[in-house]
Amino acid sequence: MQNIAIVGFGFMGMTHAVNIIKNDQLRLAAIIDKDIEGIEQKLTSKTGNFAIEGIDKDLLGTINKYLDIQTCLDNEAIDAVHVCVHTDLHYSMAKQLLSQGLHVFLEKPMTLDIEEGQELIDLANKNNCVFMVGHVVRFMPPYQRLKQWIDEKTYGPLKFLSLSRFSGVPSWGQWKEKQTDFGSSGGALFDLLIHDIDMVNYLFGQPDSIESTSMPGYLSNNDYTCAFWTYDKLGIRVKVEGGNVFHSTFPFQAGFSAQFEEASIFYSTLTPESIQVATHDEITHVEEIDSPDGFYQEIDYFYACIREGKKPHMCMPESSLETIKLCYQHTKDIK
Ligand SMILES: NC(=O)c1ccc[n+]([C@@H]2O[C@H](COP(=O)([O-])OP(=O)(O)OC[C@H]3O[C@@H](n4cnc5c(N)ncnc54)[C@H](O)[C@@H]3O)[C@@H](O)[C@H]2O)c1
């Protein structure tokens, strides 16, 4: 049984907690949050862009709580920590944990600074820690099906893939503070569209060219991005588009469309029960498991890697750092 601590009990921390509690091989031993007083209230307040269900107040009462990481580590026998605070704290907290030999599951984006990201990777390797960044889309069933169909050429070779992701500007938790600290979160490009950029990186790696257009929003100069990626040798074009320039209650939506030689497919989180497969003659529906299952799968996979003493090959930190570099290729803010 792995003893786990979560640092940052906001939208993502709660999402991780639900999926750790659901997994009978894992034990949520501690929660660390600078606002520990407000923890119970968070269970009933609206947070995030999808519903979080499954943390009961009585169970929460039995989990030890701390205001800072070091006090927790000094008092508990922790094996791994999930870092679910905002991006500006990712590097310092992950460094503190990896330096002490703990396994780290770090929310995306890894860090906005390439050198800091590399330093974390080196530290994890030096201390034999499993280090994985939460690129959850790699673990979402509809996107795994997309990868399988591409790899197995189920509908012939892929020609064109379009991925999109839109939401309103986040207004829960500490996100309001990010609006007064323009640019510090990396904005929608590094925080939202990164999911699709990472998925394309996972599928095909570095493209031959990227043509990108961005628009500013509430959080950064890159809160809307639309980009065309070209893979010359594969003969594939990819479009990634998304952002959070909309008002806060705008419904979250993500999905993909793909044109293969023999069929075209469509998936949207607004109709999550199936992927639609269209030919010239008919449309069929392939049943799907809903995307949020990806959160359970990514956490389960991370602990399987720890148990088996393996690196997280499905989501290596080196690949996560490549994704950050790809994000920078969509901006003029070169790092
Ligand atoms: N994988 C995904 O789909 C996904 C979705 C949303 C957010 N995220 C990522 O998760 C991270 C957090 O986002 P969120 O929406 O959960 O934020 P949030 O504002 O809801 O929560 C942040 C939490 O961190 C706590 N915190 C802040 N400073 C702290 C400190 N020094 N020590 C301990 N706790 C501290 C806050 O009190 C708060 O509870 C971001 O990096 C974001 O990009 C990932």
Ligand as a Chemical Component Dictionary entry (heavy atoms), coordinates in Angstrom:
data_LIG
# 
_chem_comp.id                   LIG 
_chem_comp.type                 NON-POLYMER 
_chem_comp.pdbx_formal_charge   0 
_chem_comp.three_letter_code    LIG 
# 
loop_
_chem_comp_atom.comp_id 
_chem_comp_atom.atom_id 
_chem_comp_atom.alt_atom_id 
_chem_comp_atom.type_symbol 
_chem_comp_atom.charge 
_chem_comp_atom.model_Cartn_x 
_chem_comp_atom.model_Cartn_y 
_chem_comp_atom.model_Cartn_z 
_chem_comp_atom.pdbx_ordinal 
LIG N1  N1  N 0  -4.940 18.076 -15.550 1  
LIG C1  C1  C 0  -5.937 18.933 -15.669 2  
LIG O1  O1  O 0  -6.882 18.708 -16.430 3  
LIG C2  C2  C 0  -5.928 20.202 -14.867 4  
LIG C3  C3  C 0  -7.102 20.932 -14.702 5  
LIG C4  C4  C 0  -7.070 22.086 -13.914 6  
LIG C5  C5  C 0  -5.892 22.510 -13.330 7  
LIG N2  N2  N 1  -4.738 21.785 -13.533 8  
LIG C6  C6  C 0  -3.460 22.243 -12.947 9  
LIG O2  O2  O 0  -3.496 22.042 -11.537 10 
LIG C7  C7  C 0  -2.814 23.108 -10.874 11 
LIG C8  C8  C 0  -3.765 23.714 -9.832  12 
LIG O3  O3  O 0  -4.922 24.228 -10.469 13 
LIG P1  P1  P 0  -6.357 24.260 -9.702  14 
LIG O4  O4  O 0  -7.354 24.638 -10.700 15 
LIG O5  O5  O -1 -6.537 23.011 -8.917  16 
LIG O6  O6  O 0  -6.079 25.490 -8.684  17 
LIG P2  P2  P 0  -6.913 25.921 -7.385  18 
LIG O7  O7  O 0  -6.762 27.399 -7.290  19 
LIG O8  O8  O 0  -8.284 25.336 -7.427  20 
LIG O9  O9  O 0  -6.134 25.207 -6.180  21 
LIG C9  C9  C 0  -4.842 25.553 -5.755  22 
LIG C10 C10 C 0  -4.701 25.084 -4.302  23 
LIG O10 O10 O 0  -3.325 25.213 -3.903  24 
LIG C11 C11 C 0  -3.291 25.725 -2.553  25 
LIG N3  N3  N 0  -1.984 26.351 -2.302  26 
LIG C12 C12 C 0  -1.489 27.504 -2.814  27 
LIG N4  N4  N 0  -0.240 27.764 -2.364  28 
LIG C13 C13 C 0  0.070  26.737 -1.537  29 
LIG C14 C14 C 0  1.216  26.432 -0.754  30 
LIG N5  N5  N 0  2.288  27.222 -0.744  31 
LIG N6  N6  N 0  1.195  25.300 -0.018  32 
LIG C15 C15 C 0  0.099  24.485 -0.018  33 
LIG N7  N7  N 0  -1.018 24.733 -0.749  34 
LIG C16 C16 C 0  -1.042 25.840 -1.492  35 
LIG C17 C17 C 0  -4.467 26.707 -2.522  36 
LIG O11 O11 O 0  -4.863 27.001 -1.199  37 
LIG C18 C18 C 0  -5.517 25.933 -3.316  38 
LIG O12 O12 O 0  -6.289 25.102 -2.469  39 
LIG C19 C19 C 0  -2.375 24.091 -11.958 40 
LIG O13 O13 O 0  -1.021 23.871 -12.277 41 
LIG C20 C20 C 0  -3.248 23.731 -13.150 42 
LIG O14 O14 O 0  -2.601 23.962 -14.375 43 
LIG C21 C21 C 0  -4.752 20.641 -14.260 44 
# 
loop_
_chem_comp_bond.comp_id 
_chem_comp_bond.atom_id_1 
_chem_comp_bond.atom_id_2 
_chem_comp_bond.value_order 
_chem_comp_bond.pdbx_ordinal 
LIG N1  C1  SING 1  
LIG C1  O1  DOUB 2  
LIG C1  C2  SING 3  
LIG C2  C3  SING 4  
LIG C2  C21 DOUB 5  
LIG C3  C4  DOUB 6  
LIG C4  C5  SING 7  
LIG C5  N2  DOUB 8  
LIG N2  C6  SING 9  
LIG N2  C21 SING 10 
LIG C6  O2  SING 11 
LIG C6  C20 SING 12 
LIG O2  C7  SING 13 
LIG C7  C8  SING 14 
LIG C7  C19 SING 15 
LIG C8  O3  SING 16 
LIG O3  P1  SING 17 
LIG P1  O4  DOUB 18 
LIG P1  O5  SING 19 
LIG P1  O6  SING 20 
LIG O6  P2  SING 21 
LIG P2  O7  DOUB 22 
LIG P2  O8  SING 23 
LIG P2  O9  SING 24 
LIG O9  C9  SING 25 
LIG C9  C10 SING 26 
LIG C10 O10 SING 27 
LIG C10 C18 SING 28 
LIG O10 C11 SING 29 
LIG C11 N3  SING 30 
LIG C11 C17 SING 31 
LIG N3  C12 SING 32 
LIG N3  C16 SING 33 
LIG C12 N4  DOUB 34 
LIG N4  C13 SING 35 
LIG C13 C14 SING 36 
LIG C13 C16 DOUB 37 
LIG C14 N5  SING 38 
LIG C14 N6  DOUB 39 
LIG N6  C15 SING 40 
LIG C15 N7  DOUB 41 
LIG N7  C16 SING 42 
LIG C17 O11 SING 43 
LIG C17 C18 SING 44 
LIG C18 O12 SING 45 
LIG C19 O13 SING 46 
LIG C19 C20 SING 47 
LIG C20 O14 SING 48 
# 
